[in-house]
């Protein structure tokens, strides 16, 4: 595990305290971890997530079919 010393503004510190209280966390480290995890889920592009890579690897193992005309095959015309 990596340890880091960070500098927060008064406002950022208050926000962390609110998150800590709202989610019943023990300390600010847990609050920061929660914020990072939520950021990852909501804002990072899917291809950057490790679970996305695993999902794609599993999909590559599935059988596939060849489709000559997409519109015709799915009756979109």
N, C-alpha and C positions, 0 to 999 in steps of 0.2 A: 504494500500500500504506500502511496505517495503522501507526504505531508507538505502542506503549503502554508505560508504566512500571507494573509491577504489584508488589504486596507479597505475599509468600508466607510462610506459616508454615514452620517447620522441617520438619514432616511433609509439607506440600504440595511443598516443594522436593525431599524424598527421593523422593516418588512420581514427580515429573517426571524425576528422575535414573534411576529404575528403568525408566520408560517409554522414556527415551532409550536406555538400554543394551539393553533387551529388543528394541527394533525397529531398533537400529543407526543411530540418528539422530545428526546432527552436533551439534545444540545444543538448548537448551531451547525455542527458538522452534518448531522442528520438532515437539517433543514436545507443546507446547500446541496447535499446529495439528492434530496427530493426535487429541488429546482432543476438540477442538471438532468435527472431522469425524465422529468416532464418535458423539458426543452427538447431532449432527444426524441421523445415520442411524437411531439407535436410539430417540431420545426425542421428537424434534419431530413434531408432527402432520403427516401426509402433505400436507395441503393447504397447508402452509407451505413445502414444498420446491419449488424452481423446476422440477425435473424432473417433478414431479407435474402442474404446470400444463401443461407441454408434452404430457404423456401424455394429459391430458383434451382438449386442443385437437385432438390427432390422433384420438382416439376420436369427437369430435363430427363429424368428416368421414366416418366410416364409415356405410354405409347402415343403416337401422333398419327394424324391422317392428312393426306394431301387434298387440297381443295383447289380446283381450277378456277372457279368463279365464286368469290365470296358472297356476292349479292344473291346469286342463284341458290347457293348451298343453304343459306340462312333465310331464303324466301323474302328478300328485302325489296324485290322489284314488283 
